[in-house]
Amino acid sequence: MKSNQKINVALLPLVVLGSALLAQSPPLALPNAPTASLPLVASSQPPSTPMTPPSAEGPGTPTLLTRQEAEKLALANNPQIHISQLIARVQQEVVRERRADQLPNLNGSLTAVEANDGSRISSGSLAASRLLNHAGMGVQISQLITDFGRTSNLVAWAKLQEKARLSDAEASREDIVLVTDQVFFAVIEAQDTLKVAAQTVSARQDLTDQVSALASSKLRSDLDLSFAQVNLSQAKLLQLNAQNDLDAAKATLSAVLGYDKLMNFQLVDDTGPLPPLAPDPETLIAQAIQNRPDLQSLKFSEQAAQKFSKAQHEQLLPTISALGVVGDTPTGSSQYFTTTWYGAIGGNINIPIFNGFRLTAQASEAALQAQAASEQTRALREQVARDVRTAWLNANTALQRVTVTSELVQEANTALDLAKTRYDLGLSSIVELSQAELQQTEAAISNANARSQYNFAISTINFQTGMQP
C-alpha cells in the first residue's frame, strides 16, 4: 500500500553512487538510460518457487535484464505482493460470514434419553419439565425476518472492506513497481559510473606512462610525474568505489526481485527518447485523486465505517425471526405419545431494553470511528496533492539537468583538450591539466546519471498519480 502507510512495502534505499569524485578522465562516450515501462499484471496465485530470470548464454555470463522484465519478476516473486493478495482473500471470506446471517440456519439432531418415566425436574432447567425414556431425531430451522437493516449494513460494511483490501493489494503492487524501478536505475547509474571510472583509469594510465617517459628523458620534472601518479591512484579509488556500489546495488535488486541469493544481472539500458513531462502538476493531481489505490482504499474504508456505524445504532431496534422444528421419536413411552412425529413453528421478537448502556456506547464508538476515517481520507488527499507537486518539480529539474549536463560535458571536454595542448606545449603546469581532468570526470558521471534520474522521476510521478503500468 502506499501513502498513509507510506510505504507498506519497506522501500529499499537508493544506492548512493559516484561519491568522492577525485579522479579525472579524457572525453568519454556516455551510455543512455531507460524510458517508461510497459503495462504489467501481477500473478493472482503466489508461485511456489521464484520465477526464473531470462536465461544466460553461458554459466558465467550475466543475465540480461530489462526494466520491464525486472518489474515482472518482482511482481511474481516479491512476498509483499502475495501477502496483500492473501489479506484481500481473507476479507472475501468475511463477506460470506456476514451474508450467512441473512440465510436460513438448518440444524439436525439425534437425541436419546433414559430416565424414570414421568419423573419431574426438581431443579435446574431442561427442555421439558417431565423426563421420559425416548429416542428421537429432527431438524430445526431459523430464519431472520428483519433486524431493521443491521445485518444488511454489516454485509455492506464487509463488502466495502473487501474493496478496500483489494485497493491495498493494488497499492502494494505499485509500491513494488516503484521500488523495482528505483533499484533498477540505481544499478544503471552504478554501471555507468563504473564505465566512466574504467575509462578514467585507462586515460590516467596513458598520461602517467607519457609523463614517466618524459621525466626519464629529463623533459618533465619528477613533480609532474608525482601529480600524474596521484591522479592515477585517485582514478583507481573511484573505480573501486564504483565497483562496490554496483555490487551493493545488484544485491539490493536481487532482494527486491524476490531472490534469496545474489543474481548475476546485466541491466539493459533503453536508448530511446526520454518520456515527456506534463506541462503543469494540476492535471496530475486530478489524476492522482481519481486513480491512487491507497486513496481509494481509504474512501472505501470511510464508507465501510459509515455502514458499520449505522449497524451499531440499529442494535437498539428489535429483531424478528421465525423458528421451525420437525422430527420423529420412533422410541418412547406410548402412554405419553399419540404419534411418533412432532413439529412446530413460531416466531420470536427480541427487544433490547437495558444492557448497561453497552449498545449506546458501541454506537457512539462507531460514529466517532466514521468521523476519524473521513478525516484520514481528507488528510491523505491533501498529502497526495503535495506529493504530486513535489514529484513534478523533481522531474522538471531532472529534465533540465539532462540538457545542462550534456552542455557541461562538451565544455569540460573542450577545456580538457585545451589544457592538454597547453601542457604538451609547456605553457601550463600539470596542476592545470589535473583540474581540467577532474572537472571532465565529474561532468561525465553527472551526464551518465542524468537520464536515469529523470526516468526514475517519471516513475515516481506515475506512482504518485496512480498511473503505474
C-alpha positions in Angstrom: 0.0 0.0 0.0 1.0 3.4 -0.3 0.8 6.9 1.1 -1.0 6.9 4.6 1.0 3.9 5.5 3.9 5.2 3.3 5.0 2.7 2.4 3.7 -0.7 3.4 6.3 -2.4 1.4 9.6 -1.3 3.1 11.2 0.7 0.3 14.8 -0.2 -0.1 17.2 2.8 0.0 18.6 4.1 -3.2 22.3 3.3 -3.5 24.4 6.4 -3.4 26.7 6.5 -6.4 29.7 8.4 -7.6 30.9 9.5 -4.2 34.3 11.1 -3.6 34.8 12.2 -7.2 38.5 12.9 -7.0 39.5 11.4 -10.3 39.9 12.7 -13.9 39.5 11.4 -17.4 39.5 12.5 -21.1 36.3 12.8 -23.2 34.2 9.6 -22.8 31.3 8.0 -24.7 28.3 8.1 -22.4 25.5 5.5 -22.1 21.8 6.3 -22.0 19.1 5.4 -19.6 15.7 3.6 -19.9 12.3 5.1 -20.6 8.9 4.3 -19.3 7.9 0.7 -18.7 5.0 -1.4 -20.2 1.8 -2.4 -18.5 2.2 -5.4 -16.2 -0.2 -7.7 -14.4 0.6 -9.3 -11.1 0.2 -13.1 -10.7 -3.0 -13.9 -8.7 -1.6 -17.0 -7.2 1.7 -17.0 -5.3 4.2 -19.1 -7.1 5.8 -22.0 -5.2 9.2 -21.0 -6.5 10.6 -17.7 -7.8 10.3 -17.0 -11.5 13.4 -17.9 -13.4 15.0 -14.9 -15.0 15.8 -14.9 -18.7 18.4 -17.5 -19.4 22.0 -16.5 -19.9 24.2 -17.7 -22.8 26.7 -19.5 -20.5 27.3 -20.4 -16.9 29.4 -17.3 -16.2 27.5 -14.9 -18.4 25.4 -12.2 -16.7 21.7 -12.4 -17.3 20.4 -9.6 -19.5 17.5 -7.9 -17.8 15.3 -5.0 -19.0 13.2 -2.8 -16.7 10.0 -4.4 -17.9 11.4 -7.9 -17.1 12.6 -6.8 -13.7 9.1 -5.4 -12.8 7.5 -8.7 -13.9 9.9 -10.7 -11.8 9.3 -8.5 -8.7 5.5 -8.7 -9.1 5.7 -12.5 -9.4 8.2 -13.2 -6.7 8.1 -10.4 -4.1 6.4 -11.7 -0.9 4.7 -8.4 -0.2 2.5 -8.9 -3.3 1.4 -12.3 -2.1 0.7 -11.0 1.4 -1.6 -8.3 0.2 -3.4 -10.7 -2.1 -4.0 -13.2 0.8 -5.3 -10.4 3.0 -7.8 -9.5 0.3 -8.9 -13.1 0.1 -9.4 -13.2 3.8 -11.8 -10.2 3.6 -13.7 -12.1 0.9 -14.4 -14.8 3.4 -15.6 -12.2 6.0 -18.2 -11.1 3.4 -19.5 -14.6 3.3 -19.6 -14.8 7.0 -21.7 -11.7 7.3 -24.0 -12.7 4.5 -24.7 -16.0 6.3 -26.7 -14.1 8.9 -29.3 -13.4 6.2 -29.7 -17.0 5.2 -31.7 -19.8 7.0 -29.9 -21.8 9.6 -30.7 -25.5 9.4 -29.6 -28.0 12.1 -30.2 -31.7 12.6 -30.1 -33.5 15.9 -30.3 -37.0 17.4 -31.3 -37.4 21.0 -31.7 -40.4 23.3 -32.8 -40.1 26.9 -33.1 -42.7 29.6 -35.0 -41.6 32.7 -37.5 -42.6 35.3 -40.7 -42.4 33.2 -42.8 -39.4 34.1 -40.4 -38.0 36.7 -40.3 -34.3 37.0 -37.5 -31.9 37.1 -37.0 -30.5 40.6 -34.1 -28.1 39.9 -32.1 -26.6 37.1 -33.6 -26.4 33.6 -34.1 -28.8 30.7 -36.2 -28.6 27.6 -39.2 -30.3 29.3 -40.4 -30.4 32.9 -41.1 -34.2 32.7 -38.4 -36.8 31.8 -39.2 -39.7 29.5 -37.4 -42.6 28.0 -37.2 -41.8 24.3 -35.0 -41.6 21.2 -35.7 -39.0 18.5 -34.3 -37.2 15.5 -35.3 -34.0 13.9 -34.3 -30.8 12.3 -34.6 -27.2 13.4 -34.7 -24.2 11.1 -34.4 -20.5 11.9 -34.7 -17.5 9.6 -34.1 -13.9 10.3 -37.1 -11.9 9.2 -35.8 -8.4 9.9 -33.5 -6.6 12.3 -34.4 -3.3 10.6 -31.2 -3.1 8.5 -28.5 -4.1 10.9 -27.4 -7.3 9.1 -27.7 -5.6 5.7 -25.4 -2.8 6.8 -23.0 -5.3 8.2 -22.9 -7.1 4.8 -22.3 -3.8 3.1 -19.6 -2.9 5.6 -17.8 -6.2 4.8 -18.1 -5.7 1.0 -16.6 -2.2 1.3 -13.8 -3.6 3.5 -13.2 -6.2 0.8 -12.9 -3.4 -1.9 -10.5 -1.5 0.4 -8.3 -4.6 0.8 -8.3 -5.1 -3.0 -7.2 -1.5 -3.4 -4.5 -2.1 -0.8 -3.3 -5.1 -2.9 -3.1 -2.8 -5.9 -1.2 -0.2 -3.9 1.3 -2.9 -2.8 1.7 -3.8 -6.4 2.5 -0.2 -7.3 4.9 0.1 -4.4 6.9 -2.9 -5.6 7.0 -1.5 -9.2 8.3 1.8 -7.8 11.0 0.1 -5.6 12.0 -2.1 -8.6 12.4 1.0 -10.8 14.3 2.7 -8.0 16.8 -0.1 -7.6 17.0 -0.7 -11.4 18.1 2.8 -12.0 20.5 2.7 -9.1 22.2 -0.3 -10.8 22.1 1.6 -14.2 23.8 4.5 -12.5 26.4 2.2 -10.9 27.1 0.6 -14.2 27.5 3.9 -16.0 29.8 5.2 -13.2 31.9 2.1 -13.4 32.3 2.6 -17.1 33.4 6.2 -16.6 35.8 5.1 -13.9 37.3 2.4 -16.0 37.9 4.8 -18.9 39.3 7.3 -16.5 41.8 4.8 -15.2 42.8 3.9 -18.7 43.3 7.6 -19.7 45.2 8.3 -16.5 47.5 5.3 -17.0 48.3 6.5 -20.5 49.1 10.0 -19.2 51.3 8.6 -16.4 53.2 6.5 -18.8 53.7 9.5 -21.1 54.9 11.7 -18.2 57.1 9.0 -16.9 58.8 8.6 -20.3 59.3 12.4 -20.5 60.6 12.5 -16.9 63.1 9.8 -17.7 64.3 12.0 -20.6 64.5 15.0 -18.3 61.8 16.7 -20.4 59.4 16.8 -17.4 60.0 17.1 -13.7 59.6 14.5 -11.1 56.8 16.7 -9.6 54.8 16.3 -12.8 55.3 12.5 -12.5 54.1 12.6 -8.9 51.0 14.5 -9.9 50.2 12.1 -12.6 50.7 9.1 -10.3 48.4 10.7 -7.7 45.8 11.3 -10.3 46.0 7.7 -11.4 45.6 6.4 -7.8 42.6 8.6 -7.4 41.1 7.2 -10.5 41.7 3.6 -9.3 40.0 4.5 -6.0 37.0 5.9 -8.0 36.9 2.6 -9.8 36.9 0.5 -6.6 34.1 2.6 -5.1 32.1 2.3 -8.3 32.5 -1.4 -8.3 31.4 -1.7 -4.7 28.4 0.5 -5.4 27.5 -1.7 -8.3 27.8 -4.9 -6.3 25.7 -3.4 -3.5 23.0 -2.2 -5.9 22.8 -5.7 -7.6 22.4 -7.3 -4.1 19.5 -5.0 -3.4 18.0 -5.7 -6.8 18.1 -9.4 -6.2 16.3 -9.0 -2.9 13.6 -6.8 -4.5 13.0 -9.4 -7.2 12.4 -12.0 -4.5 15.6 -14.0 -4.7 17.4 -15.1 -1.5 20.8 -15.3 -3.3 22.8 -12.8 -5.4 21.8 -13.0 -9.1 24.2 -12.0 -11.8 22.2 -9.5 -13.8 23.4 -7.2 -16.6 20.8 -4.5 -16.9 19.9 -3.4 -20.4 19.5 0.4 -20.9 16.9 1.9 -23.2 18.4 4.4 -25.6 15.1 5.7 -26.8 13.8 9.3 -26.3 13.0 10.5 -22.9 9.4 10.2 -21.8 7.5 13.6 -21.9 6.7 15.6 -18.8 3.2 17.1 -18.2 3.3 21.0 -18.6 1.9 21.5 -15.1 1.1 19.5 -12.0 -2.6 20.3 -11.7 -3.7 17.7 -14.2 -1.5 15.2 -12.5 -3.1 16.0 -9.1 -6.6 15.4 -10.6 -5.4 12.0 -11.9 -4.0 11.1 -8.6 -7.2 11.9 -6.7 -9.1 9.7 -9.1 -6.6 6.8 -9.5 -4.5 6.4 -6.4 -5.3 3.0 -5.0 -4.4 3.9 -1.4 -6.8 6.9 -1.6 -9.5 4.6 -3.0 -8.8 2.2 -0.1 -9.4 5.0 2.4 -12.5 6.1 0.7 -13.9 2.5 0.8 -12.8 2.3 4.5 -14.6 5.6 5.2 -17.8 4.3 3.6 -17.4 1.0 5.4 -17.1 2.9 8.7 -20.3 4.7 8.0 -22.2 1.4 7.3 -20.8 -0.1 10.5 -21.9 3.0 12.4 -25.5 2.5 11.1 -25.4 -1.1 12.0 -24.3 -0.4 15.6 -27.1 2.2 16.0 -29.6 -0.4 14.7 -28.7 -2.8 17.6 -31.1 -0.7 19.6 -34.0 -1.9 17.4 -35.9 -5.2 17.8 -35.0 -8.4 16.0 -37.8 -10.5 14.5 -37.1 -14.1 13.5 -39.0 -17.3 12.6 -38.4 -20.7 14.1 -39.5 -24.2 13.0 -38.9 -27.8 14.1 -39.9 -31.2 12.8 -38.8 -34.7 13.7 -39.7 -38.2 14.8 -39.4 -40.2 18.1 -39.6 -43.8 17.0 -38.8 -45.0 20.5 -40.6 -43.6 23.5 -43.2 -44.1 26.2 -46.5 -44.9 24.4 -48.6 -43.6 27.3 -47.4 -40.1 26.6 -47.3 -40.0 22.8 -50.2 -40.5 20.4 -47.9 -40.2 17.3 -44.2 -40.5 16.8 -44.0 -37.4 14.6 -43.7 -33.9 16.1 -43.5 -30.4 14.6 -43.9 -26.8 15.5 -43.5 -23.3 14.0 -43.3 -20.0 15.7 -41.8 -16.5 15.7 -39.6 -14.5 18.1 -39.2 -10.8 18.7 -36.2 -9.8 20.7 -36.3 -6.3 22.1 -33.3 -4.8 23.8 -34.4 -2.9 26.9 -31.3 -2.3 29.1 -27.8 -3.7 28.9 -25.8 -1.2 30.9 -25.6 1.3 28.0 -23.3 -1.1 26.1 -25.2 -0.7 22.8 -25.3 3.1 23.1 -21.6 3.2 23.7 -20.9 0.9 20.8 -23.0 3.1 18.5 -21.1 6.2 19.7 -17.8 4.5 19.2 -18.7 3.5 15.6 -19.8 7.1 14.8 -16.5 8.5 16.1 -14.6 6.0 14.0 -16.5 7.0 10.9 -15.6 10.6 11.6 -11.9 9.7 12.1 -12.0 7.7 8.8 -13.4 10.8 7.0 -10.6 13.0 8.3 -8.0 10.4 7.3 -9.3 10.5 3.8 -9.1 14.3 3.7 -5.6 14.2 5.1 -4.4 11.8 2.5 -6.0 13.8 -0.3 -4.0 16.9 0.8 -0.8 14.8 1.1 -1.4 13.4 -2.4 -1.6 16.9 -3.9 1.6 17.8 -2.1 3.5 14.7 -3.2 2.4 15.1 -6.8 3.6 18.7 -6.9 6.9 17.7 -5.4 7.4 14.8 -7.8 6.6 17.1 -10.8 9.1 19.7 -9.6 11.8 17.0 -9.2 11.1 15.6 -12.6 11.2 19.1 -14.2 14.6 19.8 -12.5 15.9 16.3 -13.6 14.8 17.1 -17.2 16.7 20.4 -17.1 19.8 18.6 -15.7 19.9 16.3 -18.8 20.4 19.4 -21.0 22.7 21.1 -18.6 25.0 18.1 -18.1 25.2 17.5 -21.8 26.4 21.0 -22.3 28.7 20.6 -19.3 30.4 17.5 -20.8 31.0 19.3 -24.1 32.6 22.3 -22.2 34.6 20.1 -20.0 35.9 18.1 -23.0 36.9 21.3 -24.7 38.6 22.6 -21.6 40.5 19.3 -21.2 41.7 19.4 -24.8 43.0 22.9 -24.4 44.6 22.1 -21.0 46.3 19.0 -22.5 47.5 21.0 -25.5 48.9 23.8 -23.3 50.6 21.1 -21.1 52.2 19.4 -24.1 53.5 22.7 -25.4 54.9 23.5 -22.0 52.6 26.6 -21.5 51.0 25.3 -18.3 51.7 23.0 -15.3 50.2 19.6 -14.7 48.1 21.2 -11.9 46.0 22.9 -14.6 45.7 19.6 -16.5 44.7 17.7 -13.4 42.0 20.3 -12.6 40.6 20.0 -16.1 40.6 16.2 -15.9 38.8 16.3 -12.6 36.1 18.6 -14.0 35.7 16.4 -17.0 35.3 13.3 -14.9 32.6 14.9 -12.7 30.8 16.1 -15.8 30.9 12.7 -17.4 29.5 11.0 -14.3 26.7 13.6 -13.9 25.7 13.3 -17.5 25.7 9.5 -17.4 23.4 9.6 -14.4 21.1 12.4 -15.5 18.9 10.3 -17.9 18.4 7.6 -15.2 17.5 10.2 -12.6 14.9 11.7 -15.0 13.4 8.3 -15.9 13.1 7.5 -12.2 11.5 10.9 -11.6 8.9 9.9 -14.2 8.3 6.6 -12.5 7.8 8.5 -9.3 5.2 10.7 -10.9 3.4 7.6 -12.3 3.4 6.2 -8.7 2.1 9.4 -7.2 -0.7 9.7 -9.7 -1.7 6.0 -9.6 -0.7 5.6 -13.3 1.9 2.9 -12.7 1.8 0.3 -15.6 
